[in-house]
Protein backbone atom coordinates (compact mmCIF):
# COMPACT_ATOMS: atom_id res chain seq x y z
CA UNK A 1 0.00 0.00 0.00
CA UNK A 2 1.44 3.41 -0.98
CA UNK A 3 1.42 6.42 1.37
CA UNK A 4 -1.54 8.12 -0.34
CA UNK A 5 -3.69 5.00 -0.06
CA UNK A 6 -2.68 4.58 3.58
CA UNK A 7 -3.57 8.20 4.39
CA UNK A 8 -6.93 7.90 2.62
CA UNK A 9 -7.69 4.74 4.59
CA UNK A 10 -6.65 6.29 7.89
CA UNK A 11 -8.76 9.36 7.17
CA UNK A 12 -11.79 7.20 6.39
CA UNK A 13 -11.37 5.23 9.62
CA UNK A 14 -10.99 8.42 11.70
CA UNK A 15 -14.12 9.89 10.12
CA UNK A 16 -16.06 6.71 10.77
CA UNK A 17 -14.96 6.58 14.40
CA UNK A 18 -15.94 10.24 14.92
CA UNK A 19 -19.37 9.63 13.37
CA UNK A 20 -19.88 6.53 15.50
CA UNK A 21 -18.87 8.46 18.65
CA UNK A 22 -21.36 11.21 17.85
CA UNK A 23 -24.09 8.64 17.23
CA UNK A 24 -23.35 6.89 20.52
CA UNK A 25 -23.13 10.16 22.49
CA UNK A 26 -26.49 11.46 21.25
CA UNK A 27 -28.64 8.90 23.11
CA UNK A 28 -26.55 9.53 26.25
CA UNK A 29 -27.12 13.31 26.05
CA UNK A 30 -30.81 12.67 25.38
CA UNK A 31 -31.00 10.36 28.40
CA UNK A 32 -29.32 12.94 30.65
CA UNK A 33 -31.75 15.61 29.46
CA UNK A 34 -34.76 13.34 29.90
CA UNK A 35 -33.69 12.34 33.43
CA UNK A 36 -32.86 15.88 34.52
CA UNK A 37 -32.85 16.77 37.36
CA UNK A 38 -31.52 13.66 39.08
CA UNK A 39 -29.75 15.65 41.83
CA UNK A 40 -29.88 19.12 43.43
CA UNK A 41 -29.55 22.17 41.18
CA UNK A 42 -27.42 25.16 42.20
CA UNK A 43 -28.46 28.77 41.56
CA UNK A 44 -25.41 31.03 41.86
CA UNK A 45 -26.10 34.55 43.12
CA UNK A 46 -23.09 36.70 42.18
CA UNK A 47 -23.58 39.08 45.11
CA UNK A 48 -23.67 38.92 48.90
CA UNK A 49 -26.87 37.87 50.73
CA UNK A 50 -29.53 40.49 51.40
CA UNK A 51 -29.68 42.23 48.04
CA UNK A 52 -32.39 42.01 45.37
CA UNK A 53 -30.53 39.35 43.34
CA UNK A 54 -30.45 37.17 46.45
CA UNK A 55 -34.08 37.96 47.35
CA UNK A 56 -35.35 36.95 43.91
CA UNK A 57 -33.22 33.79 43.74
CA UNK A 58 -34.53 32.67 47.12
CA UNK A 59 -38.09 33.42 46.02
CA UNK A 60 -37.68 31.28 42.89
CA UNK A 61 -35.72 28.37 44.40
CA UNK A 62 -38.56 26.76 46.41
CA UNK A 63 -40.96 27.13 43.47
CA UNK A 64 -38.57 25.31 41.14
CA UNK A 65 -37.86 22.71 43.84
CA UNK A 66 -41.58 21.92 44.03
CA UNK A 67 -41.92 21.79 40.26
CA UNK A 68 -38.99 19.43 39.63
CA UNK A 69 -38.84 17.39 42.84
CA UNK A 70 -35.18 18.21 43.52
CA UNK A 71 -33.69 20.94 45.75
CA UNK A 72 -32.71 24.20 44.03
CA UNK A 73 -29.99 25.59 46.30
CA UNK A 74 -28.87 29.24 46.31
CA UNK A 75 -25.12 29.83 46.57
CA UNK A 76 -23.69 33.35 47.00
CA UNK A 77 -20.40 33.95 45.14
CA UNK A 78 -19.83 37.71 45.37
CA UNK A 79 -17.15 39.97 43.93
CA UNK A 80 -16.07 42.11 40.96
CA UNK A 81 -19.53 43.55 40.28
CA UNK A 82 -20.99 40.07 39.85
CA UNK A 83 -18.27 38.86 37.49
CA UNK A 84 -16.83 36.23 39.85
CA UNK A 85 -20.10 34.35 40.27
CA UNK A 86 -21.02 34.76 36.61
CA UNK A 87 -17.64 33.40 35.51
CA UNK A 88 -18.09 30.33 37.72
CA UNK A 89 -21.36 29.54 35.95
CA UNK A 90 -19.98 30.34 32.49
CA UNK A 91 -17.25 27.74 33.01
CA UNK A 92 -19.52 25.11 34.62
CA UNK A 93 -20.56 21.90 32.88
CA UNK A 94 -23.62 22.73 30.72
CA UNK A 95 -25.81 20.00 32.19
CA UNK A 96 -28.53 22.07 33.87
CA UNK A 97 -27.18 21.66 37.39
CA UNK A 98 -25.56 25.10 37.69
CA UNK A 99 -27.62 28.22 36.97
CA UNK A 100 -27.02 31.93 37.44
CA UNK A 101 -29.32 34.66 38.70
CA UNK A 102 -27.88 37.23 36.33
CA UNK A 103 -28.46 40.96 36.46
CA UNK A 104 -28.35 44.06 34.31
CA UNK A 105 -24.83 44.46 35.72
CA UNK A 106 -23.46 41.04 34.78
CA UNK A 107 -25.20 40.88 31.40
CA UNK A 108 -25.96 44.46 30.36
CA UNK A 109 -23.28 46.72 31.83
CA UNK A 110 -20.05 44.94 32.72
CA UNK A 111 -18.95 44.10 29.18
CA UNK A 112 -18.72 47.85 28.47
CA UNK A 113 -17.39 48.84 31.90
CA UNK A 114 -14.58 46.33 32.53
CA UNK A 115 -11.47 46.52 30.38
CA UNK A 116 -10.94 42.77 30.83
CA UNK A 117 -13.61 40.07 31.19
CA UNK A 118 -12.97 36.37 31.86
CA UNK A 119 -16.20 35.47 30.07
CA UNK A 120 -18.49 36.84 27.38
CA UNK A 121 -21.96 37.56 28.85
CA UNK A 122 -23.62 37.12 25.47
CA UNK A 123 -21.74 34.11 24.06
CA UNK A 124 -21.05 32.05 27.18
CA UNK A 125 -24.62 31.75 28.48
CA UNK A 126 -27.96 30.27 27.50
CA UNK A 127 -30.62 32.77 28.67
CA UNK A 128 -33.58 31.04 30.33
CA UNK A 129 -36.02 33.72 31.46
CA UNK A 130 -36.25 37.29 32.68
CA UNK A 131 -37.47 36.92 36.28
CA UNK A 132 -38.27 40.53 37.14
CA UNK A 133 -37.54 44.16 36.43
CA UNK A 134 -37.20 46.71 39.21
CA UNK A 135 -36.58 50.43 39.52
CA UNK A 136 -33.68 51.58 41.64
CA UNK A 137 -34.42 54.04 44.44
CA UNK A 138 -32.30 56.96 45.59
CA UNK A 139 -32.09 56.53 49.36
CA UNK A 140 -30.34 58.48 52.10
CA UNK A 141 -29.83 57.92 55.82
CA UNK A 142 -32.93 59.46 57.41
CA UNK A 143 -31.19 61.07 60.38
CA UNK A 144 -28.29 62.45 58.37
CA UNK A 145 -30.66 63.85 55.75
CA UNK A 146 -32.74 65.54 58.42
CA UNK A 147 -29.65 67.10 60.00
CA UNK A 148 -28.50 68.39 56.61
CA UNK A 149 -31.93 69.72 55.64
CA UNK A 150 -32.29 67.27 52.76
CA UNK A 151 -35.97 66.56 52.03
CA UNK A 152 -35.87 65.96 48.27
CA UNK A 153 -33.57 65.56 45.26
CA UNK A 154 -33.19 69.32 44.80
CA UNK A 155 -32.02 69.67 48.40
CA UNK A 156 -29.57 66.81 47.89
CA UNK A 157 -28.06 68.38 44.76
CA UNK A 158 -27.71 71.71 46.56
CA UNK A 159 -25.95 70.08 49.53
CA UNK A 160 -23.68 67.95 47.33
CA UNK A 161 -22.60 70.96 45.25
CA UNK A 162 -21.90 72.95 48.40
CA UNK A 163 -19.39 70.32 49.56
CA UNK A 164 -17.99 68.59 46.45
CA UNK A 165 -16.49 65.16 47.11
CA UNK A 166 -17.57 64.95 50.73
CA UNK A 167 -20.70 62.90 50.05
CA UNK A 168 -20.09 59.14 49.99
CA UNK A 169 -22.08 57.02 47.53
CA UNK A 170 -22.43 53.31 48.29
CA UNK A 171 -23.07 50.62 45.69
CA UNK A 172 -23.32 46.85 45.46
CA UNK A 173 -20.13 46.74 43.39
CA UNK A 174 -18.34 48.30 40.44
CA UNK A 175 -20.38 48.04 37.29
CA UNK A 176 -23.70 47.20 38.90
CA UNK A 177 -26.82 49.09 37.95
CA UNK A 178 -26.68 50.66 41.42
CA UNK A 179 -23.23 52.04 40.63
CA UNK A 180 -24.13 53.21 37.12
CA UNK A 181 -27.41 54.79 38.29
CA UNK A 182 -25.31 56.93 40.63
CA UNK A 183 -22.75 57.73 37.95
CA UNK A 184 -25.51 58.82 35.57
CA UNK A 185 -27.00 61.01 38.32
CA UNK A 186 -23.61 62.61 38.98
CA UNK A 187 -23.06 63.33 35.29
CA UNK A 188 -26.49 64.83 34.68
CA UNK A 189 -26.78 66.79 37.95
CA UNK A 190 -23.22 68.12 37.92
CA UNK A 191 -22.46 66.74 41.39
CA UNK A 192 -19.44 64.84 42.62
CA UNK A 193 -19.64 62.03 45.17
CA UNK A 194 -17.00 59.52 46.23
CA UNK A 195 -17.99 56.00 45.19
CA UNK A 196 -17.56 53.10 47.63
CA UNK A 197 -18.27 49.68 46.08
CA UNK A 198 -19.35 46.84 48.39
CA UNK A 199 -19.79 43.11 47.69
CA UNK A 200 -23.57 43.45 47.45
CA UNK A 201 -26.55 45.57 48.46
CA UNK A 202 -26.72 43.98 51.92
CA UNK A 203 -23.31 45.25 53.15
CA UNK A 204 -23.78 48.60 51.37
CA UNK A 205 -27.14 49.17 53.04
CA UNK A 206 -25.66 48.38 56.45
CA UNK A 207 -23.06 51.09 55.85
CA UNK A 208 -25.75 53.55 54.76
CA UNK A 209 -27.99 52.82 57.74
CA UNK A 210 -24.95 53.03 60.04
CA UNK A 211 -24.11 56.51 58.75
CA UNK A 212 -20.83 55.65 57.03
CA UNK A 213 -22.39 56.36 53.62
CA UNK A 214 -24.60 59.25 52.51
CA UNK A 215 -26.55 57.98 49.51
CA UNK A 216 -27.26 54.86 47.47
CA UNK A 217 -29.20 54.15 44.28
CA UNK A 218 -30.34 50.73 45.47
CA UNK A 219 -32.64 48.18 43.87
CA UNK A 220 -36.06 48.88 45.38
CA UNK A 221 -36.81 45.40 46.82
CA UNK A 222 -33.72 45.32 49.04
CA UNK A 223 -34.37 48.85 50.38
CA UNK A 224 -38.12 48.55 50.81
CA UNK A 225 -38.15 47.29 54.42
CA UNK A 226 -35.66 49.96 55.51
CA UNK A 227 -37.73 52.67 53.82
CA UNK A 228 -40.91 51.48 55.51
CA UNK A 229 -39.18 51.27 58.89
CA UNK A 230 -37.99 54.88 58.54
CA UNK A 231 -34.27 54.07 58.64
CA UNK A 232 -33.84 55.22 55.04
CA UNK A 233 -35.53 58.09 53.25
CA UNK A 234 -36.52 57.55 49.62
CA UNK A 235 -35.89 60.70 47.58
CA UNK A 236 -36.81 59.33 44.12
CA UNK A 237 -37.09 56.21 41.99
CA UNK A 238 -34.79 55.89 38.98
CA UNK A 239 -37.36 54.59 36.48
CA UNK A 240 -39.20 56.72 33.93
CA UNK A 241 -42.47 56.21 35.83
CA UNK A 242 -43.34 56.07 39.53
CA UNK A 243 -43.39 52.69 41.24
CA UNK A 244 -46.73 51.26 42.34
CA UNK A 245 -44.94 50.08 45.50
CA UNK A 246 -44.00 53.69 46.40
CA UNK A 247 -46.61 55.82 44.64
CA UNK A 248 -45.83 58.97 46.64
CA UNK A 249 -42.13 58.94 45.69
CA UNK A 250 -41.37 60.90 42.50
CA UNK A 251 -39.01 59.84 39.73
CA UNK A 252 -35.55 61.38 39.56
CA UNK A 253 -36.65 63.25 36.45
CA UNK A 254 -39.72 64.66 38.22
CA UNK A 255 -37.81 65.66 41.33
CA UNK A 256 -34.55 66.87 39.84
CA UNK A 257 -35.61 69.55 37.40
CA UNK A 258 -34.48 70.19 33.80
CA UNK A 259 -30.94 68.89 34.31
CA UNK A 260 -32.28 65.39 34.99
CA UNK A 261 -34.81 65.25 32.16
CA UNK A 262 -34.74 61.78 30.55
CA UNK A 263 -33.00 60.11 33.49
CA UNK A 264 -33.83 56.36 33.55
CA UNK A 265 -31.73 53.64 35.17
CA UNK A 266 -33.80 50.59 36.01
CA UNK A 267 -32.55 47.09 36.88
CA UNK A 268 -33.49 43.54 35.95
CA UNK A 269 -32.75 39.98 37.02
CA UNK A 270 -32.95 36.68 35.14
CA UNK A 271 -32.00 33.02 35.13
CA UNK A 272 -29.23 31.83 32.80
CA UNK A 273 -27.39 28.56 32.20
CA UNK A 274 -23.94 27.92 30.70
CA UNK A 275 -23.87 27.96 26.90
CA UNK A 276 -24.42 24.48 25.52
CA UNK A 277 -27.02 23.46 28.10
CA UNK A 278 -29.57 21.20 26.33
CA UNK A 279 -32.45 23.35 25.00
CA UNK A 280 -34.94 20.88 26.49
CA UNK A 281 -33.66 21.63 29.99
CA UNK A 282 -33.60 25.38 29.34
CA UNK A 283 -37.20 25.29 28.08
CA UNK A 284 -38.42 23.18 31.00
CA UNK A 285 -36.92 25.59 33.55
CA UNK A 286 -38.42 28.57 31.71
CA UNK A 287 -41.86 27.02 31.61
CA UNK A 288 -41.91 26.25 35.34
CA UNK A 289 -40.39 29.62 36.26
CA UNK A 290 -43.01 31.38 34.15
CA UNK A 291 -45.80 29.41 35.84
CA UNK A 292 -44.49 30.34 39.28
CA UNK A 293 -44.11 34.03 38.38
CA UNK A 294 -47.68 34.05 37.07
CA UNK A 295 -49.31 32.85 40.28
CA UNK A 296 -51.24 35.46 42.29
CA UNK A 297 -49.16 34.74 45.41
CA UNK A 298 -45.83 35.32 43.66
CA UNK A 299 -47.10 38.39 41.81
CA UNK A 300 -48.33 39.93 45.04
CA UNK A 301 -45.07 39.10 46.83
CA UNK A 302 -42.85 40.65 44.17
CA UNK A 303 -45.01 43.67 43.40
CA UNK A 304 -45.15 44.54 47.11
CA UNK A 305 -41.36 44.78 47.03
CA UNK A 306 -41.33 46.90 43.89
CA UNK A 307 -40.38 44.11 41.46
CA UNK A 308 -42.38 43.49 38.28
CA UNK A 309 -42.45 39.73 37.45
CA UNK A 310 -41.80 38.58 33.88
CA UNK A 311 -41.25 34.95 32.79
CA UNK A 312 -40.17 35.64 29.19
CA UNK A 313 -39.11 32.91 26.77
CA UNK A 314 -35.40 32.16 26.17
CA UNK A 315 -35.58 33.86 22.76
CA UNK A 316 -37.23 36.96 24.23
CA UNK A 317 -34.68 37.11 27.04
CA UNK A 318 -31.80 36.77 24.58
CA UNK A 319 -33.10 39.69 22.49
CA UNK A 320 -33.63 41.72 25.66
CA UNK A 321 -30.04 41.15 26.84
CA UNK A 322 -28.66 42.20 23.45
CA UNK A 323 -30.72 45.41 23.54
CA UNK A 324 -29.68 46.15 27.13
CA UNK A 325 -26.00 45.74 26.24
CA UNK A 326 -26.34 48.41 23.55
CA UNK A 327 -28.26 50.75 25.87
CA UNK A 328 -25.81 50.53 28.77
CA UNK A 329 -22.77 50.80 26.51
CA UNK A 330 -23.95 54.32 25.73
CA UNK A 331 -24.52 55.10 29.44
CA UNK A 332 -21.04 53.82 30.38
CA UNK A 333 -19.46 55.88 27.59
CA UNK A 334 -21.35 59.02 28.64
CA UNK A 335 -20.44 58.56 32.32
CA UNK A 336 -16.77 57.91 31.59
CA UNK A 337 -16.80 55.03 34.10
CA UNK A 338 -14.21 52.27 33.64
CA UNK A 339 -12.99 49.41 35.82
CA UNK A 340 -9.59 47.75 35.24
LINDA-V781384 format. One record per residue. RES is the residue in one letter. OMEGA is omega in radians with two decimals (999 if undefined). D_LAST is the distance of its C-alpha to the last C-alpha in whole Angstrom. Layout:
[[RES,OMEGA,D_LAST] [RES,OMEGA,D_LAST]]
This chain:
[[X,3.11,60] [X,-3.05,58] [X,-3.12,55] [X,3.14,54] [X,-3.14,56] [X,-3.11,54] [X,3.11,51] [X,-3.14,52] [X,-3.14,53] [X,3.13,50] [X,3.13,48] [X,-3.12,50] [X,-3.14,50] [X,3.13,46] [X,-3.13,46] [X,3.13,48] [X,3.14,46] [X,3.13,43] [X,3.14,45] [X,3.13,47] [X,3.11,44] [X,3.14,42] [X,-3.11,45] [X,-3.12,46] [X,-3.07,42] [X,3.10,42] [X,3.13,45] [X,3.12,43] [X,3.12,40] [X,-3.13,42] [X,3.12,44] [X,3.13,40] [X,-3.11,39] [X,-3.11,43] [X,-3.13,43] [X,-0.10,39] [X,3.13,39] [X,3.13,41] [X,-3.13,38] [X,3.12,36] [X,-3.11,33] [X,3.00,30] [X,-3.14,28] [X,3.02,24] [X,-3.03,23] [X,3.10,19] [X,-3.14,19] [X,3.09,22] [X,3.05,25] [X,3.13,27] [X,-3.08,24] [X,3.11,26] [X,3.13,24] [X,-3.14,26] [X,-3.10,29] [X,3.11,29] [X,-3.12,29] [X,3.02,31] [X,-3.10,34] [X,-3.02,33] [X,-3.13,34] [X,3.12,37] [X,3.12,38] [X,3.08,37] [X,3.12,39] [X,-3.08,42] [X,-3.02,42] [X,3.08,41] [X,3.06,43] [X,3.12,40] [X,2.96,38] [X,-2.97,34] [X,3.13,32] [X,3.12,29] [X,3.14,26] [X,3.11,23] [X,-2.99,20] [X,3.02,18] [X,3.05,14] [X,3.09,10] [X,-3.13,12] [X,-3.05,15] [X,-3.11,13] [X,3.13,14] [X,3.14,18] [X,3.14,17] [X,3.10,16] [X,-3.13,20] [X,3.14,22] [X,-3.09,20] [X,3.12,22] [X,3.08,25] [X,-3.10,28] [X,-3.09,29] [X,3.10,32] [X,-3.09,32] [X,3.05,32] [X,-3.12,28] [X,3.11,27] [X,2.90,24] [X,-3.10,24] [X,-3.09,21] [X,3.04,20] [X,3.10,19] [X,-3.08,16] [X,-3.01,15] [X,3.08,17] [X,-2.99,17] [X,-2.90,14] [X,-3.12,11] [X,3.13,12] [X,-3.03,11] [X,-3.07,9] [X,-3.14,6] [X,3.10,5] [X,3.11,7] [X,-3.14,10] [X,3.14,12] [X,3.07,15] [X,-3.06,16] [X,3.13,17] [X,-3.07,20] [X,-2.99,21] [X,-3.13,21] [X,3.00,23] [X,3.13,27] [X,-3.13,27] [X,3.14,30] [X,2.97,30] [X,-3.10,29] [X,-3.11,30] [X,3.01,30] [X,-3.14,28] [X,2.97,28] [X,2.93,27] [X,3.13,25] [X,3.11,27] [X,-3.08,27] [X,3.11,28] [X,3.05,29] [X,-3.02,31] [X,-3.09,34] [X,3.13,36] [X,3.12,33] [X,3.14,34] [X,-3.14,37] [X,-3.11,37] [X,-3.13,35] [X,3.14,37] [X,3.13,35] [X,-3.08,36] [X,-3.09,35] [X,3.13,32] [X,3.09,33] [X,-3.12,34] [X,-3.13,30] [X,3.12,29] [X,-3.11,32] [X,-3.14,31] [X,3.13,27] [X,3.14,28] [X,-3.13,31] [X,-3.08,28] [X,3.06,25] [X,-3.12,22] [X,3.09,24] [X,-3.13,24] [X,-3.11,21] [X,3.13,20] [X,3.01,19] [X,3.13,17] [X,3.12,17] [X,3.08,13] [X,3.06,10] [X,3.12,11] [X,3.11,15] [X,3.12,18] [X,3.08,18] [X,-3.06,15] [X,3.07,16] [X,3.10,19] [X,3.12,19] [X,3.11,17] [X,3.11,19] [X,-3.14,22] [X,-3.12,21] [X,-3.06,21] [X,-3.08,24] [X,-3.13,26] [X,3.12,25] [X,3.05,24] [X,3.09,21] [X,3.12,20] [X,-3.07,18] [X,3.06,15] [X,3.13,16] [X,3.07,14] [X,-3.09,16] [X,3.12,17] [X,-3.14,19] [X,-3.10,22] [X,3.12,24] [X,-3.14,23] [X,3.12,22] [X,3.09,25] [X,3.12,27] [X,3.13,25] [X,3.11,26] [X,-3.13,30] [X,3.09,30] [X,3.11,29] [X,3.12,26] [X,-3.10,24] [X,-3.06,26] [X,3.09,24] [X,3.09,23] [X,-2.95,23] [X,2.96,23] [X,-3.02,25] [X,-3.09,28] [X,-3.10,30] [X,3.10,28] [X,-2.98,29] [X,-3.09,33] [X,-3.14,34] [X,3.06,33] [X,-3.11,34] [X,3.14,37] [X,3.12,38] [X,-3.13,37] [X,3.06,35] [X,3.09,32] [X,3.12,33] [X,3.13,32] [X,-3.11,32] [X,2.99,31] [X,-3.00,30] [X,3.14,27] [X,-3.13,29] [X,3.10,31] [X,3.11,34] [X,3.11,35] [X,3.10,35] [X,-3.14,38] [X,3.10,37] [X,-3.01,37] [X,-3.12,39] [X,-3.14,40] [X,-3.11,36] [X,3.00,35] [X,3.08,32] [X,3.13,30] [X,-3.14,31] [X,-3.03,35] [X,-2.99,34] [X,3.12,32] [X,-3.04,34] [X,-3.08,34] [X,-3.08,30] [X,3.10,29] [X,-3.14,31] [X,3.14,29] [X,3.12,27] [X,-3.11,26] [X,-3.12,23] [X,-3.12,24] [X,3.05,23] [X,-3.06,24] [X,-3.11,24] [X,3.12,26] [X,3.09,27] [X,3.07,25] [X,3.06,26] [X,3.07,25] [X,-3.13,26] [X,3.06,29] [X,-3.11,31] [X,-3.13,34] [X,3.14,35] [X,3.12,38] [X,3.11,36] [X,-3.10,33] [X,3.13,36] [X,3.11,38] [X,-3.14,35] [X,-3.11,35] [X,-3.13,39] [X,3.09,39] [X,3.13,36] [X,3.09,37] [X,-3.11,41] [X,-3.12,39] [X,-3.13,37] [X,-3.13,41] [X,3.13,43] [X,-3.11,44] [X,-3.12,43] [X,3.10,39] [X,-3.13,39] [X,-3.13,41] [X,-3.09,38] [X,-3.14,35] [X,3.13,37] [X,3.14,38] [X,3.13,34] [X,3.13,33] [X,3.14,32] [X,-3.07,33] [X,-3.13,34] [X,-3.08,34] [X,-3.08,34] [X,3.12,33] [X,3.09,34] [X,3.13,31] [X,3.11,32] [X,-3.13,32] [X,3.10,28] [X,3.13,27] [X,3.13,28] [X,3.13,27] [X,3.13,23] [X,3.13,23] [X,3.14,24] [X,3.10,22] [X,3.14,19] [X,-3.12,20] [X,-3.04,21] [X,3.06,18] [X,3.11,16] [X,3.14,18] [X,3.14,18] [X,-3.14,14] [X,-3.12,15] [X,-3.10,18] [X,-3.10,16] [X,-3.10,13] [X,3.06,10] [X,3.09,7] [X,3.13,4] [X,999,0]]
